[in-house]
Amino acid sequence: MVFEKSKAPSTYEDFIEWFYKQTQWSEEHDYMSSSVTTPSLRSWFMEMKDVFPPMNGEYSPNDDLIEADEILEEHLTDYGIGNNVIYMAFAWSLAEEAYNLVTQLAIKHAVGFFDVSGNEEVIFPDGTKLSKP
């Protein structure tokens, strides 16, 4: 998950509580449109989708294109786009590639990164890290 650095709590325990609140998906919008999120998260998404296109929403490739391109199909990604977070689910076979690109673009676009499926470390754009106690 990437997040808006200015909205995230600064302690690990508070961050985890905030994360669970964000992933209740209770904001009053659909979670497929990048128009609901912050400019920095939107910039991150616009670049990320070029390699890992969304399964759903305005930028998802059409079915004919997916059927004709096996690489495209395996790179399809499930995004949940909130006001202050973007949650992604990748194919496990692409975990390392996805991790590398997510973190590289997080630095470039000055957004934070939470390694939900890995070591659960929270990394802010300035290099500050929050780890499980």
Short mmCIF file of the C-alpha atoms (twelve columns), coordinates in Angstrom:
data_MODEL
# 
_entry.id   MODEL 
# 
loop_
_atom_site.group_PDB 
_atom_site.id 
_atom_site.type_symbol 
_atom_site.label_atom_id 
_atom_site.label_alt_id 
_atom_site.label_comp_id 
_atom_site.label_asym_id 
_atom_site.label_seq_id 
_atom_site.Cartn_x 
_atom_site.Cartn_y 
_atom_site.Cartn_z 
_atom_site.pdbx_PDB_model_num 
ATOM 1   C CA . MET A 1   0.000   0.000   0.000   1 
ATOM 2   C CA . VAL A 2   1.184   3.517   -0.751  1 
ATOM 3   C CA . PHE A 3   -0.104  6.435   1.273   1 
ATOM 4   C CA . GLU A 4   -0.192  10.202  1.569   1 
ATOM 5   C CA . LYS A 5   2.645   10.975  3.961   1 
ATOM 6   C CA . SER A 6   0.961   13.999  5.545   1 
ATOM 7   C CA . LYS A 7   -2.105  11.960  6.561   1 
ATOM 8   C CA . ALA A 8   -0.356  8.966   8.125   1 
ATOM 9   C CA . PRO A 9   0.346   8.676   11.865  1 
ATOM 10  C CA . SER A 10  3.962   8.759   13.016  1 
ATOM 11  C CA . THR A 11  3.979   5.762   15.382  1 
ATOM 12  C CA . TYR A 12  3.701   2.145   14.293  1 
ATOM 13  C CA . GLU A 13  0.739   1.323   16.531  1 
ATOM 14  C CA . ASP A 14  -1.204  4.390   15.368  1 
ATOM 15  C CA . PHE A 15  -0.285  3.672   11.760  1 
ATOM 16  C CA . ILE A 16  -1.649  0.119   11.963  1 
ATOM 17  C CA . GLU A 17  -4.895  1.417   13.472  1 
ATOM 18  C CA . TRP A 18  -5.118  4.018   10.675  1 
ATOM 19  C CA . PHE A 19  -4.363  1.333   8.066   1 
ATOM 20  C CA . TYR A 20  -7.231  -0.849  9.309   1 
ATOM 21  C CA . LYS A 21  -9.566  2.139   9.217   1 
ATOM 22  C CA . GLN A 22  -8.517  2.943   5.645   1 
ATOM 23  C CA . THR A 23  -9.093  -0.641  4.511   1 
ATOM 24  C CA . GLN A 24  -12.668 -0.683  5.753   1 
ATOM 25  C CA . TRP A 25  -13.365 0.988   2.389   1 
ATOM 26  C CA . SER A 26  -16.057 3.200   3.907   1 
ATOM 27  C CA . GLU A 27  -15.384 6.407   1.980   1 
ATOM 28  C CA . GLU A 28  -18.314 7.521   -0.139  1 
ATOM 29  C CA . HIS A 29  -16.899 6.873   -3.620  1 
ATOM 30  C CA . ASP A 30  -15.924 3.922   -5.721  1 
ATOM 31  C CA . TYR A 31  -12.388 2.683   -5.202  1 
ATOM 32  C CA . MET A 32  -11.431 2.389   -8.869  1 
ATOM 33  C CA . SER A 33  -11.016 6.041   -9.822  1 
ATOM 34  C CA . SER A 34  -7.745  7.901   -9.312  1 
ATOM 35  C CA . SER A 35  -9.678  11.185  -9.261  1 
ATOM 36  C CA . VAL A 36  -10.536 10.687  -5.564  1 
ATOM 37  C CA . THR A 37  -6.962  10.571  -4.296  1 
ATOM 38  C CA . THR A 38  -4.236  13.145  -3.686  1 
ATOM 39  C CA . PRO A 39  -2.104  14.595  -6.500  1 
ATOM 40  C CA . SER A 40  1.031   12.732  -5.354  1 
ATOM 41  C CA . LEU A 41  -0.790  9.385   -5.135  1 
ATOM 42  C CA . ARG A 42  -2.447  10.032  -8.495  1 
ATOM 43  C CA . SER A 43  0.972   10.711  -10.068 1 
ATOM 44  C CA . TRP A 44  2.281   7.480   -8.552  1 
ATOM 45  C CA . PHE A 45  -0.714  5.549   -9.914  1 
ATOM 46  C CA . MET A 46  -0.489  7.055   -13.404 1 
ATOM 47  C CA . GLU A 47  3.056   5.773   -13.735 1 
ATOM 48  C CA . MET A 48  2.450   2.459   -11.966 1 
ATOM 49  C CA . LYS A 49  -0.487  1.529   -14.208 1 
ATOM 50  C CA . ASP A 50  1.765   1.540   -17.266 1 
ATOM 51  C CA . VAL A 51  3.518   -1.603  -15.991 1 
ATOM 52  C CA . PHE A 52  0.813   -3.020  -13.722 1 
ATOM 53  C CA . PRO A 53  -2.516  -2.057  -15.328 1 
ATOM 54  C CA . PRO A 54  -5.666  -2.102  -13.211 1 
ATOM 55  C CA . MET A 55  -8.126  -4.983  -13.464 1 
ATOM 56  C CA . ASN A 56  -11.040 -2.563  -13.221 1 
ATOM 57  C CA . GLY A 57  -11.812 1.079   -13.771 1 
ATOM 58  C CA . GLU A 58  -11.132 3.684   -16.394 1 
ATOM 59  C CA . TYR A 59  -7.568  2.541   -17.157 1 
ATOM 60  C CA . SER A 60  -8.175  -1.189  -17.359 1 
ATOM 61  C CA . PRO A 61  -7.326  -2.753  -20.718 1 
ATOM 62  C CA . ASN A 62  -10.141 -4.223  -22.759 1 
ATOM 63  C CA . ASP A 63  -10.722 -7.973  -22.733 1 
ATOM 64  C CA . ASP A 64  -9.511  -8.520  -26.311 1 
ATOM 65  C CA . LEU A 65  -6.171  -6.926  -25.515 1 
ATOM 66  C CA . ILE A 66  -5.803  -9.001  -22.336 1 
ATOM 67  C CA . GLU A 67  -6.612  -12.259 -24.151 1 
ATOM 68  C CA . ALA A 68  -4.001  -11.488 -26.816 1 
ATOM 69  C CA . ASP A 69  -1.192  -10.631 -24.381 1 
ATOM 70  C CA . GLU A 70  -0.176  -13.154 -21.724 1 
ATOM 71  C CA . ILE A 71  2.321   -10.772 -20.108 1 
ATOM 72  C CA . LEU A 72  -0.322  -8.073  -19.815 1 
ATOM 73  C CA . GLU A 73  -2.720  -10.559 -18.250 1 
ATOM 74  C CA . GLU A 74  -0.274  -11.643 -15.538 1 
ATOM 75  C CA . HIS A 75  0.502   -7.972  -14.728 1 
ATOM 76  C CA . LEU A 76  -3.144  -7.052  -14.119 1 
ATOM 77  C CA . THR A 77  -3.415  -5.601  -10.637 1 
ATOM 78  C CA . ASP A 78  -6.288  -5.057  -8.261  1 
ATOM 79  C CA . TYR A 79  -6.169  -1.471  -6.954  1 
ATOM 80  C CA . GLY A 80  -8.230  0.023   -4.151  1 
ATOM 81  C CA . ILE A 81  -7.903  3.798   -4.445  1 
ATOM 82  C CA . GLY A 82  -8.898  5.823   -1.418  1 
ATOM 83  C CA . ASN A 83  -8.580  9.469   -0.511  1 
ATOM 84  C CA . ASN A 84  -5.185  8.944   1.151   1 
ATOM 85  C CA . VAL A 85  -4.111  5.408   0.216   1 
ATOM 86  C CA . ILE A 86  -3.778  3.099   -2.754  1 
ATOM 87  C CA . TYR A 87  -3.844  -0.593  -1.938  1 
ATOM 88  C CA . MET A 88  -2.629  -3.065  -4.547  1 
ATOM 89  C CA . ALA A 89  -2.822  -6.839  -4.960  1 
ATOM 90  C CA . PHE A 90  -0.321  -8.354  -7.397  1 
ATOM 91  C CA . ALA A 91  0.228   -11.851 -8.735  1 
ATOM 92  C CA . TRP A 92  2.601   -13.653 -6.339  1 
ATOM 93  C CA . SER A 93  4.808   -14.625 -9.277  1 
ATOM 94  C CA . LEU A 94  5.516   -10.912 -9.792  1 
ATOM 95  C CA . ALA A 95  6.018   -9.979  -6.131  1 
ATOM 96  C CA . GLU A 96  9.668   -8.955  -6.460  1 
ATOM 97  C CA . GLU A 97  9.123   -6.958  -9.655  1 
ATOM 98  C CA . ALA A 98  6.096   -5.238  -8.126  1 
ATOM 99  C CA . TYR A 99  7.878   -4.480  -4.841  1 
ATOM 100 C CA . ASN A 100 10.816  -2.904  -6.666  1 
ATOM 101 C CA . LEU A 101 8.629   -0.696  -8.845  1 
ATOM 102 C CA . VAL A 102 6.253   0.303   -6.039  1 
ATOM 103 C CA . THR A 103 9.123   1.437   -3.815  1 
ATOM 104 C CA . GLN A 104 11.008  3.165   -6.639  1 
ATOM 105 C CA . LEU A 105 7.913   5.147   -7.642  1 
ATOM 106 C CA . ALA A 106 7.017   5.868   -4.004  1 
ATOM 107 C CA . ILE A 107 10.349  7.666   -3.627  1 
ATOM 108 C CA . LYS A 108 9.946   9.460   -6.943  1 
ATOM 109 C CA . HIS A 109 6.428   10.695  -6.128  1 
ATOM 110 C CA . ALA A 110 7.102   11.359  -2.413  1 
ATOM 111 C CA . VAL A 111 4.509   8.968   -1.029  1 
ATOM 112 C CA . GLY A 112 4.888   6.463   1.782   1 
ATOM 113 C CA . PHE A 113 4.940   2.686   1.427   1 
ATOM 114 C CA . PHE A 114 3.548   0.019   3.759   1 
ATOM 115 C CA . ASP A 115 4.803   -3.503  3.046   1 
ATOM 116 C CA . VAL A 116 1.547   -5.212  3.999   1 
ATOM 117 C CA . SER A 117 2.436   -8.704  2.734   1 
ATOM 118 C CA . GLY A 118 6.119   -8.630  3.653   1 
ATOM 119 C CA . ASN A 119 7.814   -7.419  6.797   1 
ATOM 120 C CA . GLU A 120 5.005   -4.946  7.584   1 
ATOM 121 C CA . GLU A 121 7.482   -2.077  7.602   1 
ATOM 122 C CA . VAL A 122 6.242   1.465   7.015   1 
ATOM 123 C CA . ILE A 123 8.574   3.686   4.997   1 
ATOM 124 C CA . PHE A 124 8.068   7.418   4.646   1 
ATOM 125 C CA . PRO A 125 9.506   9.318   1.652   1 
ATOM 126 C CA . ASP A 126 12.233  10.893  3.812   1 
ATOM 127 C CA . GLY A 127 13.532  7.420   4.721   1 
ATOM 128 C CA . THR A 128 11.931  7.276   8.166   1 
ATOM 129 C CA . LYS A 129 10.860  3.710   8.948   1 
ATOM 130 C CA . LEU A 130 8.362   2.326   11.398  1 
ATOM 131 C CA . SER A 131 8.694   -1.349  12.271  1 
ATOM 132 C CA . LYS A 132 6.713   -3.877  14.228  1 
ATOM 133 C CA . PRO A 133 7.664   -3.632  17.901  1 
# 
